[in-house]
Amino acid sequence: MLPDTDTYLAQVEERFATSTDFTIGLEEEYQILDPGSLALTDGFELLRDSAPDGMRERILGELISSEIEVATPRCESFAEAARDVVARRLGLFGHARDQGYTLGATGTHAFSPWQDQRIIDTPHYHAVEDKLKYVAWRNNTWSQHIHIGVRGIDRAIAVCDAMRGFLPHLLALSANSPCIDGVWTHLHSARTQTFVRMFPRCGIPDIFGDWAAQRRYFELLFATDSIQEFTQVWWSVRPHHTYGTVEVRICDVQTEPWQTLAVHALALSLVATLAGMVDEGRPLPVRETRWIEENLWRAIRYGLDGKLVDWDRGVEVPAGEALRELVEWSRPAAEALDVGAYLNDVERLLREGNGAQRQGRLLAAGASIHDVHAEAVALANAILDDDRR
């Protein structure tokens, strides 16, 4: 239950006023699977309740009982968060195996029907289901989020305004969901099409300019009973009211940990670059929504196989080339935060191909959707075999 709106929003302002720049929190969502069929299966409550101390408190539910999420605590550096999220993934995958489950990590499940999934028994998700009905039932998707500390609420709004333009690039890089409902959709991110295009107050937010404008927006949402808590604004980048962070939410979950860290390193480097521009009084690259939406569609449909538009030059650029330009633009911030080694793995993703490209190549060669899904599950679980060698 929220306090009165003025008190609540004053608390938000205080959290950002006392936030520490570039602290990190990472979140990953995984599929809970039957180890034989690799279909989605209920298991969240059992896995949570049987988890050992130290694991249980960082396990979160995410809408359906065949989904489970892990989250790091607030970390002082990206390297600390990287170690933590990999350790938590390893621990949870091992715990699931011990309990008779397998976990998977792709942005959608390739063939399990959404009609067979059960909403988890929490007041929050019952409220989501009550409000959204089919939209909630249909949202069987898996993503990864990064929280980045940004001091000052107006500074965070400015960073969010500019980060909007880079969301298609991050999605193209992370695309990992070409199949859903037993269909090879030929999209690279069916997750984004399913979630962002269906949920209200989702996707690319407006340009707000400052906190005063965004505060007024939230005041009206609360006053008109449009939302009951701020997390019902599901933008792909948003200032997080509880943590005092900029939260980037556009990316498909990654099958392998090194991919997760490469994508997050680029997101962090971009946020840090933009925050530095605010501090220096330099104009930020804030793009109108209509141009971002064009690139977002290109990222959903073609991912790294396609082209993104450089609107300043008015030309198409291969997605890989556009990402390499972003890596170099944000590299000074990456080096200052000691994430250069993780950022270098963006090039590895571009060279080897991301999840959507890998699955697409197998499907084009004649593999079945089930076999392609099985290959992705095996790749995600290789972390267990690697750790036990």
C-alpha positions in Angstrom: 0.0 0.0 0.0 1.5 3.3 -1.1 1.6 6.3 1.4 -0.1 9.4 0.1 1.3 10.4 -3.3 3.2 13.5 -2.1 5.0 11.5 0.6 5.7 8.7 -1.8 7.2 10.9 -4.5 9.2 12.9 -2.0 10.7 9.5 -0.9 11.6 8.8 -4.6 13.4 12.1 -4.9 15.3 11.4 -1.7 16.4 7.9 -2.9 17.9 9.4 -6.1 19.5 12.3 -4.1 21.3 9.8 -2.0 22.0 7.2 -4.8 25.5 6.2 -5.6 26.6 6.5 -9.3 27.1 3.2 -11.2 26.3 0.7 -8.4 24.9 -2.4 -10.1 22.1 -4.9 -9.7 21.4 -7.6 -12.2 18.3 -9.8 -12.8 17.8 -12.9 -14.9 14.7 -14.9 -15.6 14.8 -18.6 -16.4 12.4 -21.3 -17.7 11.5 -24.2 -15.4 11.4 -27.3 -17.6 10.5 -31.0 -17.4 13.9 -32.7 -18.0 12.4 -35.2 -20.4 10.1 -33.2 -22.6 11.8 -29.8 -22.0 8.3 -28.4 -21.8 7.5 -25.7 -19.2 6.4 -27.1 -15.9 5.2 -25.7 -12.6 8.1 -25.6 -10.1 8.7 -22.1 -8.8 7.2 -22.6 -5.4 9.0 -25.9 -4.8 12.3 -24.5 -6.0 12.0 -21.4 -3.8 10.9 -23.2 -0.7 13.5 -25.9 -1.0 16.4 -23.5 -1.7 19.1 -23.3 0.9 19.6 -20.1 3.0 21.6 -17.6 0.9 19.8 -18.6 -2.3 16.2 -18.4 -1.2 16.2 -14.7 -0.4 17.5 -13.8 -3.9 14.9 -16.0 -5.8 11.9 -14.1 -7.1 8.7 -15.1 -8.8 7.8 -13.7 -12.2 4.1 -14.1 -13.1 4.0 -17.9 -13.9 4.9 -20.9 -11.9 7.1 -22.2 -14.7 9.4 -19.1 -14.4 12.0 -18.2 -11.8 14.2 -15.2 -11.4 17.4 -14.5 -9.6 18.6 -11.0 -8.6 21.9 -9.8 -7.2 22.0 -7.4 -4.3 23.3 -3.9 -4.9 26.9 -4.3 -5.9 29.6 -1.6 -5.8 31.1 -2.6 -9.1 30.2 -4.4 -12.3 32.8 -7.0 -11.6 31.2 -7.8 -8.2 27.8 -8.0 -9.9 29.2 -10.3 -12.6 30.7 -12.7 -10.1 27.4 -12.7 -8.1 25.0 -13.3 -11.0 27.1 -16.1 -12.5 27.4 -17.8 -9.0 23.6 -17.4 -8.5 22.9 -18.9 -12.0 25.2 -21.8 -11.3 23.7 -22.4 -7.9 20.1 -22.2 -9.1 20.7 -24.5 -12.1 22.3 -27.0 -9.8 19.5 -26.8 -7.3 16.9 -27.2 -10.0 18.7 -30.3 -11.3 18.8 -31.8 -7.8 15.1 -31.2 -7.4 14.3 -33.0 -10.7 14.0 -30.0 -13.0 16.0 -28.4 -15.8 16.3 -24.7 -16.4 16.4 -22.9 -19.7 17.4 -19.4 -20.8 15.8 -18.0 -24.0 13.5 -15.1 -24.4 10.5 -17.3 -25.2 9.7 -21.0 -24.8 9.7 -22.5 -28.3 6.6 -24.7 -28.0 4.9 -24.9 -24.6 1.3 -23.4 -24.8 0.7 -20.3 -22.8 -2.8 -21.8 -21.9 -1.1 -24.5 -19.8 0.8 -22.0 -17.5 -0.4 -21.1 -14.0 -0.1 -17.6 -12.5 1.8 -17.8 -9.2 -0.1 -17.3 -6.0 1.0 -13.8 -4.8 -1.1 -10.7 -4.3 1.0 -8.7 -6.8 0.6 -11.2 -9.6 -3.1 -11.8 -8.9 -3.6 -8.1 -9.2 -1.7 -8.1 -12.5 -3.9 -10.9 -13.8 -7.0 -9.2 -12.6 -6.1 -6.0 -14.4 -4.8 -7.5 -17.7 -6.4 -10.9 -18.1 -5.4 -12.3 -21.6 -2.5 -9.9 -21.8 -1.0 -11.3 -18.6 -1.9 -14.9 -19.5 -0.1 -14.5 -22.8 3.1 -13.1 -21.4 5.3 -16.2 -21.2 8.5 -14.3 -21.7 12.0 -14.2 -20.2 14.3 -11.2 -20.0 17.2 -9.7 -18.1 17.4 -6.3 -16.4 20.2 -4.1 -15.2 19.9 -1.5 -12.4 22.5 1.3 -12.6 22.8 3.8 -9.8 22.4 7.4 -10.9 22.6 10.2 -8.5 20.0 12.9 -8.8 16.4 12.5 -10.1 16.7 15.1 -12.9 20.0 13.6 -14.0 18.4 10.1 -14.1 15.5 11.4 -16.2 17.9 13.0 -18.7 19.8 9.7 -19.0 16.5 7.8 -19.5 15.5 10.2 -22.2 18.7 9.6 -24.1 18.9 5.9 -23.5 15.6 5.5 -25.3 17.5 5.8 -28.6 19.8 3.0 -27.8 17.2 0.4 -26.8 16.9 -1.0 -30.3 20.6 -1.5 -30.4 20.6 -3.4 -27.1 17.7 -5.5 -28.3 19.3 -6.4 -31.6 22.4 -7.5 -29.7 20.5 -9.6 -27.2 17.7 -11.0 -29.4 17.2 -14.6 -28.4 13.6 -15.6 -29.1 12.8 -16.6 -32.7 10.2 -19.3 -31.8 7.0 -19.2 -29.8 3.9 -21.5 -29.7 5.6 -24.0 -31.9 6.2 -21.5 -34.7 9.4 -20.2 -36.1 8.2 -16.6 -36.3 11.2 -15.3 -38.3 11.3 -12.5 -35.7 14.5 -12.3 -33.8 12.7 -11.2 -30.6 9.3 -12.7 -30.4 9.5 -11.9 -26.6 9.5 -8.1 -27.4 6.6 -8.4 -29.8 4.7 -10.4 -27.2 5.4 -8.3 -24.2 6.1 -4.7 -25.3 3.4 -4.7 -27.9 0.7 -6.0 -25.6 1.3 -4.6 -22.1 0.0 -1.1 -21.3 2.5 1.7 -20.3 5.3 -0.4 -21.9 8.0 0.0 -24.5 9.5 3.3 -25.4 8.5 6.1 -22.9 7.9 9.7 -23.9 10.6 12.3 -23.6 10.0 14.0 -20.2 12.9 16.4 -19.9 12.9 16.6 -16.1 11.4 15.0 -13.0 8.7 17.7 -12.7 7.1 16.5 -15.9 7.4 12.8 -15.0 6.2 13.4 -11.4 3.0 15.0 -12.8 2.5 11.9 -15.0 2.7 9.6 -12.0 0.5 11.9 -9.9 -2.2 11.6 -12.6 -1.8 7.8 -12.9 -2.3 7.4 -9.2 -5.1 9.9 -8.9 -7.1 8.3 -11.7 -6.5 4.7 -10.4 -4.7 3.9 -13.6 -1.9 2.2 -11.5 -1.6 1.2 -7.9 2.2 0.9 -7.8 4.9 2.4 -10.0 6.0 -1.0 -11.3 2.8 -1.1 -13.4 4.7 1.3 -15.7 6.6 -1.3 -17.7 8.8 1.0 -19.8 11.9 -0.6 -21.4 14.0 2.0 -19.6 12.8 3.7 -16.4 13.9 5.3 -13.2 13.3 2.8 -10.5 11.5 4.4 -7.6 12.6 2.0 -5.0 16.3 1.6 -5.8 17.2 5.0 -7.1 18.5 3.5 -10.3 18.1 3.7 -14.1 16.7 0.3 -15.0 17.3 -1.1 -18.6 14.6 -3.7 -19.4 14.7 -4.2 -23.1 16.9 -7.3 -23.4 16.1 -11.0 -24.0 17.6 -13.2 -21.4 20.9 -14.7 -22.6 21.6 -18.4 -22.9 25.2 -18.2 -21.6 26.6 -16.1 -18.8 29.3 -14.3 -20.9 26.6 -13.1 -23.2 24.6 -11.7 -20.3 27.7 -9.8 -19.1 28.6 -8.4 -22.5 25.1 -7.0 -23.1 25.0 -5.5 -19.6 28.5 -4.0 -19.9 27.3 -2.1 -23.0 24.2 -0.9 -21.2 26.3 0.3 -18.2 28.8 2.0 -20.5 26.1 3.9 -22.3 24.4 5.1 -19.1 27.8 6.2 -17.7 28.6 8.0 -20.9 25.3 9.9 -20.9 25.6 10.8 -17.2 29.0 12.2 -17.9 27.6 14.3 -20.7 25.0 15.7 -18.3 27.7 16.6 -15.8 29.7 18.4 -18.6 26.7 20.3 -19.8 26.8 18.7 -23.2 23.6 18.1 -25.2 22.4 14.5 -25.0 21.3 12.6 -28.1 17.5 12.5 -27.3 15.6 11.0 -30.2 11.9 11.4 -31.0 9.8 8.3 -30.4 8.8 7.8 -34.0 12.4 7.2 -35.0 13.2 4.9 -32.1 10.1 2.8 -32.9 11.3 2.3 -36.5 14.6 0.9 -35.2 12.8 -1.1 -32.5 10.8 -2.9 -35.2 13.9 -3.6 -37.2 15.6 -5.0 -34.1 12.5 -7.2 -33.3 12.3 -8.5 -36.9 15.9 -8.8 -38.1 18.1 -8.4 -35.0 21.8 -8.6 -35.9 21.0 -9.8 -39.4 19.4 -6.4 -40.2 20.1 -2.7 -40.4 19.4 0.1 -38.1 18.9 3.7 -39.2 21.4 6.4 -38.3 18.9 9.3 -38.2 21.5 12.0 -38.0 23.0 10.8 -41.3 19.7 9.5 -42.8 21.2 6.2 -43.8 20.9 2.5 -42.9 23.8 0.9 -41.1 24.3 -2.8 -40.6 23.3 -3.6 -37.0 26.7 -5.0 -36.2 28.4 -1.9 -37.5 26.1 0.3 -35.5 26.9 -1.6 -32.3 30.6 -1.4 -32.9 30.2 2.3 -33.2 28.4 2.4 -29.8 31.0 0.3 -28.2 33.8 2.7 -29.2 31.7 5.7 -28.3 31.1 4.4 -24.8 34.6 2.8 -24.3 36.1 5.6 -22.3 33.3 5.2 -19.7 33.8 1.4 -19.8 37.5 1.7 -19.1 36.9 4.2 -16.3 34.5 1.6 -14.7 36.9 -1.3 -15.4 34.4 -3.1 -17.6 36.4 -3.0 -20.8 37.0 -6.8 -20.8 33.3 -7.5 -20.6 32.5 -4.9 -23.3 35.0 -6.7 -25.6 32.7 -9.7 -25.6 30.2 -7.6 -27.6 32.5 -8.3 -30.5 32.5 -12.0 -29.8 28.6 -11.9 -29.9 28.7 -10.1 -33.2 31.3 -12.6 -34.5 29.7 -15.8 -33.3 26.1 -14.7 -33.5 23.5 -14.2 -30.8 20.8 -16.6 -29.7 18.3 -15.7 -32.4 21.0 -16.1 -35.2 22.2 -19.4 -33.8 18.7 -20.8 -33.6 17.8 -19.4 -37.0 20.7 -21.1 -38.6 19.7 -24.5 -37.2 16.1 -24.0 -38.2 17.1 -23.0 -41.7 19.2 -26.2 -42.0 16.2 -28.3 -41.2 16.3 -28.8 -37.5 13.0 -29.1 -35.7 11.8 -26.5 -33.2 12.1 -29.0 -30.4 15.7 -29.9 -31.3 16.7 -26.2 -31.5 15.2 -25.6 -28.1 17.0 -28.7 -26.7 20.3 -27.3 -28.1 19.7 -24.0 -26.3 18.8 -25.7 -23.0 22.0 -27.9 -23.2 24.1 -24.8 -23.9 22.6 -23.0 -20.9 23.2 -26.1 -18.6 26.8 -26.5 -19.8 27.7 -24.2 -16.9 27.0 -27.1 -14.5 29.3 -29.5 -16.4 32.0 -26.9 -16.8 31.9 -26.3 -13.0 32.2 -29.9 -12.2 35.2 -30.7 -14.3 
